[in-house]
């Protein structure tokens, strides 16, 4: 039972991490230091245009779908004999939850409005409406993905270097690894 709970927690944590990576890719994080005042409704509307231009909803749609499928997989592991019912319930859950990525658009708009003034938001919107801004929307996720692959490769190489160094240091102390 504990192992199943740990597995479920791990799978849901990975889904959450996927969401965070997607949010980082589009430049949305939780407000670290929100402005003292609540953003105006107009600032939120401008920010919403920005996050829509950046494709937040399209980025979040696969995550919403993936979360439903991950939960299905978790439930299926311990209840495989109910596969038909689980598949039917999953189809129902997709209808109910797949469209919820719009919630992220609203949350992202509030986050942007909390970090930028209305004049700044107008300048950002103008940028994202420009040709180079549109190119950024298309190319930035690819650049971030390339960067993440590069970081993973770098970390793999670093771990080899660290392991080699650890073995050498341990050998100096009379331990063969």
LINGISUL-V138019 format. One line per field, one symbol per residue. ss: DSSP state (H for helix, E for strand, C for the rest). psi: psi as a letter, one per 20 degrees, with the letter a starting at -180 (. if undefined). burial: # if it has 16 or more other ideal C-beta (glycine too) atoms within 10 Angstrom, else .. A space follows every 50 residues. Layout:
ss=???
psi=???
burial=???
//
This chain:
ss=CHHHHHHHHHHHHHHHHHHHHHHHHCCCCCCCCCCCCCCCHHHHHHHHHH HHHCCHHHHHHHHHHHHHHHHHHHHHHHCHHHHHHHHHHHHHHHHHHHHH HHHHHHHHHHHHHHHCCHHHHHHHHHHHHCHHHHHHHHHHHHHHHHHHHH HHHHHHHHHHHHHHHHHHHHHHCCCCC
psi=ggggggggggghghghhgggggghhjkprqpgnqqhqpqrhgghgghhgg hghikgghhhghggghgghgggggghgikhikgggggghggghghghhjj hhhhggggghgghhiqrghghggggggiirghghhggghghghgggghgg hggghggghggggggggghhhhjjpp.
burial=.......#..#...#...#..##.##.#..........#...##.##### #######.###.##..##.###.##..........#...#.......... #..##.##########....##.##..#....#..#....#..#...... ...........................
//
